[in-house]
């Protein structure tokens, strides 16, 4: 079995693949001070609930946009799975696609994984809207290449910035405001963030389609995708496992003999 690790700025996702079947998935808060042993203690408890153990794994792959997490996640694989993990972004790891941008090495590895999975699942050109720490709009060409992007601050990041920068504004949760006009501070902030992001996402999807000038499928992933989708008809699919499926596909492309 394969352990796929997607380590982002906010969360780390650990996923178990048995062939192409997703067997289990767990999420932890990204914390650079967490050691390999701490990951192992946490994982072994969750694995036991699925009747799994470290001995069941014979391979691992990871992608991270947080370099400080890499050392201990690699040590986790070496010490407990007894395997050397593939690292997306390593020049020796084949992706089966290329990034058509000025600095290909600067593209986040999670976005490359999303592109690989989106091309495998959806025909034609694709816009992947990833609701994470940033809200990314990644363009996947018809041949599977990464063909550019738009990056905006994530909704959670924006609402936290309001709280941090304005002394009289409270910290609030993102919520679908029933009306655009708020009658108190909390509802006004929630409306501004929620409906503001609906407008941002709708507007950017429309502009990308106009500029790209080809039919495009719009796929959303990330923690807030389901919250925003009802008010953004342009989003055609929600795919919460896009990144980890991309990891699984990249691992398959790098098996010996492939």
Secondary structure, DSSP 8 states (H G I E B T S, - for coil): -EEEEEE-SSEEEEEEEETTEEEEEEEEE--TT--HHHHHHHHHHHHHHTT--GGG--EEEEEES-HHHHHHHHHHIIIII-S--EETT-TTS--SS-B-STTGGGS-HHHHHHHHHHHHHS-SEEEEEEESSEEEEEEE-TTS-EEEEEEEE-HHHHHHHHHHH-TT---------SSSS-SSHHHHHHHHHHHHHHHHHHHHHHHHHHHH-S-EEEEEEETTHHHHHTT-TT--EE-TTHHHHHHHHHHHHTSTT-
